[in-house]
Amino acid sequence: MASLTGQVALVTGASTGIGRHLAHGLAARGASVAGLARGAERLGEAMDEVAQATGARTLAVAADVTDRAAVEAAVARVHEEFGRVDLLVNNAGLMDPDEVPVWEADPDEWWAVVESHVRGALLLVHAVVPGMVARGSGRVVSLASGLSTRGGAIYSAYSVGKTGLMRLTENLAAALEGTPVRAFDLAPGVVQTEMTAAMSIHEGRTEWTPPEAVVELLEAIAAGELDQWSGRFLRAGADDLDALRRTRPCPTGRQLRLTPYGADDPTAAV
């Protein structure tokens, strides 16, 4: 495992679930970790626990990722405390409150889910990436999902939000070409959390992605070992880290693209 000593990580949605695992894992590898979430009390407790368990410096900054002023104030506090952000982890995001077809979903609730993933990541990128570019170093990791790459009868808002997040990552990576800053999509597989346990598609599941597998991939990204995968989708629990290290993907590998219907499809070259 590469040491992340000296790096500063900002993890959104850090008080529970996968975000909590990621914050702990990064801290255990030597990074200073700022956690961001809406609930100040629970976030503060989580960051204190991470600090006590790992000996790392932590900071709790409460904010709603969809609130521009709150995000900018939170990032300013991280910069004031730690001086910079080397690794931004966009993990915060809501799930559809009801397992219903898209036409039965409450439009406001549906849009709030999409916003949490896309607007939330955009606001963090807007607040953090300029500093990375100015310093000439940094990495942005957004938590993707299998539902980023396909549609389904339910969880439509989550799927649309995660798909939009993947396109945002590709756009970000393309705009960052020529700089040392990189952007990635990291799908965690199915980690057992309160959210996944409540989803009907996982009812009866006995095999879960270990959180350590997600941390391992994130750590390799933070250490600069997977920079050739910038703008692309990586999947914990399925991808072999050594294989990723030695593989250079084709130009559109692991990116969202149309699949031609056949050799004569006129969109095949688009």
KACOR-V237271 format. One record per backbone hydrogen bond with DSSP energy under -0.5 kcal/mol. NH is the residue of the N-H (numbers start at 1). CO is the residue of the C=O. If there is no record, write none. Layout:
BEGIN
NH | CO
NH | CO
END
This chain:
BEGIN
4 | 29
6 | 30
7 | 4
9 | 32
10 | 87
11 | 9
11 | 34
12 | 10
12 | 89
13 | 36
14 | 36
16 | 13
19 | 16
20 | 16
21 | 17
22 | 18
23 | 19
24 | 20
25 | 21
26 | 22
27 | 23
28 | 24
29 | 25
29 | 26
30 | 27
31 | 26
32 | 7
33 | 57
34 | 9
35 | 33
35 | 59
36 | 11
37 | 61
40 | 38
43 | 39
44 | 40
45 | 41
46 | 42
47 | 43
48 | 44
49 | 45
50 | 46
51 | 47
52 | 48
53 | 49
54 | 50
55 | 51
59 | 33
61 | 35
61 | 59
63 | 37
65 | 63
67 | 64
68 | 66
71 | 67
72 | 68
73 | 69
74 | 70
75 | 71
76 | 72
77 | 73
78 | 74
79 | 75
80 | 76
81 | 77
82 | 78
83 | 78
83 | 79
86 | 8
87 | 8
88 | 139
89 | 10
89 | 87
90 | 88
90 | 141
91 | 89
100 | 98
104 | 101
105 | 101
105 | 102
110 | 106
111 | 107
112 | 108
113 | 109
114 | 110
115 | 111
116 | 112
117 | 113
117 | 114
118 | 114
119 | 115
120 | 115
121 | 117
122 | 118
123 | 119
124 | 120
125 | 121
126 | 122
127 | 123
128 | 124
129 | 125
131 | 128
132 | 128
133 | 129
134 | 130
135 | 131
136 | 132
137 | 132
139 | 86
140 | 182
141 | 88
142 | 184
143 | 90
144 | 142
144 | 186
148 | 145
149 | 146
159 | 155
160 | 156
161 | 157
162 | 158
163 | 159
164 | 160
165 | 161
166 | 162
167 | 163
168 | 164
169 | 165
170 | 166
171 | 167
172 | 168
173 | 169
174 | 170
175 | 171
176 | 172
177 | 174
179 | 176
182 | 138
184 | 140
185 | 232
186 | 142
187 | 185
187 | 234
188 | 144
188 | 186
191 | 189
193 | 191
197 | 193
198 | 194
198 | 195
199 | 196
202 | 199
203 | 200
205 | 202
208 | 206
209 | 190
213 | 210
214 | 210
215 | 211
216 | 212
217 | 213
218 | 214
219 | 215
220 | 216
221 | 217
222 | 218
223 | 219
224 | 221
225 | 220
226 | 220
227 | 224
229 | 226
230 | 227
231 | 183
232 | 229
233 | 254
234 | 185
236 | 187
238 | 235
239 | 235
241 | 239
244 | 240
245 | 241
246 | 242
247 | 243
247 | 244
249 | 247
253 | 250
255 | 252
260 | 258
265 | 262
268 | 265
270 | 267
END
